[in-house]
């Protein structure tokens, strides 16, 4: 028998400062993916989620994030990204491109807007041209990319690893 008593669902870690990370999503095909991104963002203490198109959250998937996140829905993404840049955010796209940086080598700025693309079409050329950086997660098998919600979760985890206290 273990000498340790394990506590399930322990209280989350407290940040010493608010996260300066915003998630901005291109129009998504699946509200399941949007809801999964919201849940992960909330678990990472992200305060703001920007959605575009006809996105809506499924409460059974998004869970408490509905109450914890400042969520806004916009018709298009480009004007929102320009406002974020004007407010000092570094615009970082999550996409595989010819000039993207492997997440293994990328150092996030504390004040980052993570831009997540559509599940099928990714980030469009007009959005890619606005971004400061593009990061990709190396893939070792098939298919050649991760699901949008999975990739966003992995990227959020890496940001939090780099800034564990907020």
Secondary structure as UniProt FT lines:
FT   TURN            8..9
FT   STRAND          21..25
FT   HELIX           31..43
FT   TURN            44..45
FT   STRAND          48..52
FT   TURN            53..54
FT   HELIX           59..62
FT   TURN            63..64
FT   HELIX           65..68
FT   STRAND          70..74
FT   HELIX           78..86
FT   TURN            87..88
FT   STRAND          90..94
FT   TURN            98..99
FT   STRAND          101..102
FT   HELIX           103..105
FT   STRAND          112..116
FT   TURN            119..121
FT   HELIX           125..128
FT   TURN            129..130
FT   STRAND          133..136
FT   HELIX           148..162
FT   TURN            163..165
//
